[in-house]
Amino acid sequence: MTRPPPRILICYLVRNSGHHAAARAIEAQIKKLNPIAETRCLDLLETTHPTWSALVQYAYMSTIRRTPELWEALYDNFWFDWITKWIRPLVQRGNSLKLRILMDAFQPDAIVCTQAHPFSVLSAYARRQGKPIPLWGVITDFLPHRFWHVPPDEHIRYVVPAETAMQRLMILGTPADRIHVFGIPIQADVLAARKRNVTRENGRRILVMGGSRGLGARYATIRQLDRAAADFTIDVVTGSNRRLRKQLLAARHKFRHPIRIRGYVKDAMAIMRRASLLIGKPGGLTSAEAMASGTPMLIIRPLPGQERGNTEMLVRHGAAIHLDRDRDLPTVVASLLSNARLLDMMAARARALGKPDAARDVAEAVLAHLPPEEAPAE
């Protein structure tokens, strides 16, 4: 008897975020490995509680932009965890009507979550229903926060970027045999699919990125970069930051260096592979793509919380330099570009950290741990 196509539910939080990109990368590899597999990739909070989703996004963005020190204080905070431990089960109880409708209609054979909230909700759902559904928590930052931890269960597994992340989960109480060190899932084979060969041999380029929302790329930063006494082209990816894009387009004739301005891009790794250096914030997916493409990073003003941990990891391994001030950019960039040996060493350290096959490894593991097919009733 032929096994029916497996059904894989993949959940993230916030469209066009790093969590979303990781979810899409895993979905693409699952379909590649098993073309008949049925997948659903969705923002669980938006699907089950659209109003709450909008409020959460607004609150997060407002906090990051206006009071980042508040987010810094609350992120991975023991006391915040303790204070909210009685409230979170109400929010993450896994018993909403829309969630039950979704699960009853799709009946997944396995679930993959690239963000902690859907992971907690669906682990609670599985416990409430008493269903042994394989559940995978795919962590997209180098240091997992304490809210990823859920009560251990033989059907719950984690995917982490590095050994340090594994150690962190073990400290929180996760058994070591339930943790897989695969890396952060990225779509690293886009160039191969398009049959494109991208190199750094056609002139030096400095890439400035600020994530999908363009929060890490500032006009003042790019103006400071333009003061560097070296020959290079400035590549700017503004993401969905329309204000920055308009500023740059209006002032492009004032720049000493050639400048290319792009909005939201789908093939960020192709641009990274052309760049000698990446200036921006160390989001999990941006960092993973930079490491896989062997692109050294200059990190300026990482966002509070998860990006602080990413910064520490990249700097510790020699793949990045952290600058506190924009005005240091011209000197540091000129120094790096004049020291090919140091830049090559940073690129090698980046490649050593990179895990371009992470999405495929996650997909293989998910498909390999599907529950056995039930025998037909006699």
C-alpha positions in Angstrom: 0.0 0.0 0.0 1.4 3.4 -1.1 1.8 6.0 1.7 -0.3 9.1 1.1 1.6 12.4 0.5 2.9 13.8 3.7 1.3 17.0 4.9 3.7 19.6 6.5 2.5 22.7 8.2 5.2 25.5 8.3 4.5 28.4 10.6 6.3 31.8 11.0 5.5 35.2 12.3 5.3 38.4 10.2 5.5 38.3 6.4 8.8 39.2 4.6 10.7 38.8 7.9 13.6 36.5 8.5 11.3 34.0 10.1 9.3 34.0 6.9 12.4 33.6 4.7 13.5 30.6 6.7 10.1 29.1 6.4 10.1 29.5 2.6 13.5 28.0 2.4 12.4 24.9 4.3 9.3 24.6 2.3 11.2 24.8 -1.0 13.6 22.0 0.1 10.7 19.8 1.3 9.0 20.1 -2.1 12.4 19.4 -3.8 13.0 16.3 -1.8 9.4 15.1 -2.0 7.5 16.8 -4.9 4.1 15.2 -3.9 4.3 16.5 -0.3 1.5 18.9 0.7 2.8 22.0 2.5 1.1 25.1 4.0 3.3 28.0 5.0 1.6 30.7 7.0 1.8 33.3 9.7 0.0 31.5 12.5 -0.9 34.6 14.5 -2.2 36.4 11.4 -4.2 33.4 10.5 -5.8 32.7 13.9 -5.8 36.2 15.4 -5.4 38.9 12.6 -6.2 41.8 15.0 -3.7 40.7 17.5 -1.2 40.2 14.8 -1.5 43.8 13.7 -1.3 45.0 17.2 1.8 42.9 18.0 3.6 44.1 14.9 2.8 47.7 15.7 3.9 47.4 19.3 7.1 45.7 18.4 8.1 48.2 15.7 7.1 51.2 17.9 9.2 49.8 20.7 12.3 49.1 18.5 12.1 52.6 17.0 11.2 54.7 20.0 12.3 52.9 23.1 14.8 50.2 22.1 16.1 50.1 25.7 12.8 48.8 26.8 13.0 45.9 24.3 16.6 45.3 25.5 15.4 45.1 29.1 12.5 42.7 28.3 14.3 40.4 25.8 15.2 37.0 27.3 14.6 38.4 30.8 14.3 36.0 33.6 12.0 38.2 35.7 9.8 39.0 32.7 9.5 35.3 32.0 8.6 34.7 35.7 6.0 37.5 35.8 4.3 36.4 32.6 4.3 32.7 33.2 0.7 32.8 34.4 -0.4 34.9 31.4 1.3 33.2 28.5 -0.6 29.9 28.8 -3.8 31.9 28.2 -2.4 33.5 25.1 -0.6 30.3 23.9 -3.2 27.8 25.0 -3.5 26.3 21.5 -7.3 26.1 21.7 -8.7 28.9 19.5 -11.5 28.1 17.1 -9.5 29.2 14.0 -6.6 27.1 15.1 -8.8 24.0 15.6 -10.4 24.6 12.2 -7.0 24.9 10.5 -5.6 21.7 12.2 -8.8 19.7 11.5 -8.8 20.7 7.8 -5.1 20.2 7.1 -4.3 17.4 9.6 -0.5 17.8 9.3 1.9 14.9 9.7 4.6 17.3 11.0 4.8 20.9 12.0 7.8 23.3 11.5 7.9 26.6 13.3 10.6 29.3 12.7 9.4 31.6 15.5 8.8 30.9 19.2 5.2 32.0 19.5 3.7 29.5 17.0 6.0 26.9 18.4 4.6 27.4 21.9 1.0 27.6 20.6 1.3 24.4 18.6 3.1 22.5 21.4 0.2 23.4 23.7 -2.3 22.3 21.0 -0.5 18.9 20.7 -0.5 18.4 24.5 -4.2 19.4 24.7 -5.3 17.1 21.9 -3.0 14.3 23.0 -1.8 13.9 19.4 1.8 12.8 18.8 2.6 15.3 16.0 6.3 15.8 15.3 7.0 19.5 16.0 10.2 21.2 15.0 11.4 24.5 16.4 13.8 26.1 13.9 15.8 28.9 15.7 16.9 31.7 13.3 19.3 33.6 15.7 22.6 32.4 17.1 21.5 32.7 20.7 18.0 31.3 21.4 16.0 33.2 24.1 14.3 31.4 27.0 10.8 31.7 25.4 11.7 28.9 22.9 11.8 26.4 25.7 8.6 24.3 26.1 8.0 21.2 28.3 10.2 18.4 26.8 8.4 15.8 24.7 9.6 12.9 22.6 7.9 14.5 19.5 9.5 17.9 19.9 12.8 18.7 18.3 14.9 21.8 17.8 17.2 23.0 15.0 19.9 25.5 16.0 22.6 27.4 14.2 25.6 26.4 16.3 26.9 24.5 19.3 26.5 27.6 21.6 22.8 27.7 20.8 22.5 24.0 21.6 24.2 24.6 25.0 21.8 27.4 25.7 18.8 25.2 25.1 20.3 22.4 27.3 20.7 25.0 30.1 17.0 25.8 29.8 16.2 22.1 30.1 16.0 20.7 26.6 17.5 17.2 26.2 20.6 17.1 24.0 19.3 14.3 21.8 16.4 16.5 20.7 18.6 19.3 19.3 20.1 19.3 15.8 22.9 21.7 14.8 22.0 22.3 11.1 22.3 26.1 10.8 19.8 28.8 9.8 17.8 27.8 6.8 18.4 30.1 3.7 17.7 29.7 0.0 21.3 29.3 -1.0 20.7 27.6 -4.3 18.9 30.4 -6.0 21.9 31.3 -8.1 22.5 27.7 -9.2 18.8 27.5 -10.2 19.2 30.6 -12.3 22.5 29.4 -13.8 24.3 32.6 -12.7 27.9 32.8 -11.7 28.6 35.8 -9.4 32.1 36.9 -8.4 33.9 39.8 -6.8 36.3 40.4 -9.6 34.5 43.3 -11.4 35.5 46.1 -9.0 35.1 46.4 -5.3 31.6 46.9 -3.9 30.4 47.8 -0.4 26.9 46.5 0.3 24.7 48.4 2.8 21.6 46.5 4.0 19.1 47.1 6.8 17.0 44.0 6.7 13.6 43.6 5.0 12.4 46.8 6.7 15.6 48.8 6.1 15.9 49.6 9.8 19.7 49.1 9.9 20.5 51.3 6.9 20.5 55.1 7.6 21.2 57.9 5.3 23.8 59.4 7.7 25.6 56.0 7.7 25.8 55.9 3.9 27.0 59.5 3.7 29.8 58.7 6.2 30.7 55.6 4.0 31.0 57.9 1.0 33.8 59.8 2.8 36.1 56.7 2.7 39.3 57.4 0.7 39.1 54.2 -1.4 37.7 53.2 -4.7 34.5 51.2 -4.6 30.8 51.2 -5.6 28.1 51.6 -2.9 25.3 49.0 -3.2 22.3 49.9 -1.0 19.3 47.7 -0.4 16.6 49.7 1.3 14.1 46.9 1.8 10.6 48.4 2.4 12.1 51.7 3.8 10.6 54.0 1.1 11.8 57.1 2.9 15.4 56.1 2.7 15.1 55.1 -0.9 13.6 58.5 -1.8 16.4 60.3 0.1 19.1 58.4 -1.7 17.5 58.8 -5.1 17.2 62.6 -4.6 20.8 63.0 -3.5 22.6 60.4 -5.6 24.4 63.0 -7.6 26.1 64.3 -4.4 27.9 61.1 -3.7 31.6 60.8 -4.6 31.4 57.0 -5.1 29.1 55.3 -7.6 25.9 54.3 -5.9 23.3 51.7 -6.8 20.0 51.8 -4.9 17.6 48.9 -4.7 14.4 48.3 -2.8 13.2 44.9 -1.6 15.3 42.1 -3.2 14.7 38.3 -3.4 18.3 37.3 -4.3 20.3 39.0 -1.5 23.0 36.4 -1.7 23.8 37.3 -5.3 24.4 40.9 -4.2 26.4 39.7 -1.2 28.7 37.5 -3.4 29.6 40.6 -5.4 30.4 42.6 -2.3 33.8 42.9 -0.6 32.1 44.0 2.6 28.6 44.1 4.1 27.6 47.0 6.3 24.3 46.6 8.3 22.5 45.0 11.1 23.0 41.3 12.0 19.6 39.8 11.6 19.6 36.0 11.7 18.9 35.5 8.0 21.2 38.3 6.9 24.0 37.0 9.0 23.4 33.4 7.7 23.4 34.5 4.1 26.5 36.6 4.6 28.4 33.7 6.2 27.3 31.3 3.5 28.5 33.7 0.8 31.7 34.4 2.6 31.0 38.1 3.1 32.7 39.9 6.0 30.4 42.3 8.0 30.7 45.7 9.6 28.0 45.9 12.1 26.6 49.3 13.2 23.8 49.7 15.8 22.5 46.2 16.0 18.9 46.1 17.2 18.4 45.3 20.9 17.7 41.7 21.9 18.5 39.0 19.4 20.9 41.0 17.3 23.2 41.7 20.2 23.7 37.9 20.5 24.3 37.6 16.8 26.9 40.4 16.9 28.8 38.8 19.7 28.9 35.5 17.8 30.1 36.9 14.5 32.7 39.2 16.2 34.0 36.4 18.4 34.6 34.2 15.3 36.4 37.0 13.4 33.7 37.2 10.6 32.6 40.8 11.6 33.6 44.0 13.2 31.3 46.0 15.5 31.4 49.8 15.2 29.7 52.1 17.7 29.7 55.2 15.6 29.1 56.1 12.0 32.0 58.5 11.9 34.4 55.6 12.3 33.3 54.1 9.0 35.6 56.0 6.5 38.7 55.0 8.4 37.8 51.4 9.0 36.5 50.8 5.5 39.6 52.3 3.9 41.8 50.3 6.2 40.1 47.0 5.4 40.1 47.6 1.7 43.8 48.4 1.8 44.5 45.2 3.7 43.5 42.3 1.4 45.0 39.7 3.7 42.8 40.8 6.6 39.7 41.0 4.4 40.4 37.5 3.0 40.8 36.2 6.5 37.5 37.6 7.6 35.9 36.1 4.5 37.3 32.7 5.3 36.0 32.9 8.9 32.6 33.8 7.5 32.6 30.8 5.2 33.6 28.6 8.1 30.5 29.7 10.0 28.2 29.4 7.0 25.9 26.5 6.6 24.4 26.9 3.1 22.7 23.4 3.2 20.8 24.1 6.4 17.4 24.2 4.7 18.0 20.9 3.0 19.2 19.3 6.2 16.1 20.5 8.0 13.8 19.2 5.2 15.5 15.8 5.2 15.2 15.5 9.0 11.5 16.5 9.0 10.7 14.0 6.3 12.8 11.2 8.0 10.9 11.6 11.3 7.4 11.5 10.0 5.1 9.2 12.1 4.8 5.6 10.8 1.8 5.0 8.6 -1.1 3.5 10.5 -2.2 0.0 9.4 -5.6 -0.2 7.8 -8.4 -1.5 10.0 -9.3 -5.1 9.4 
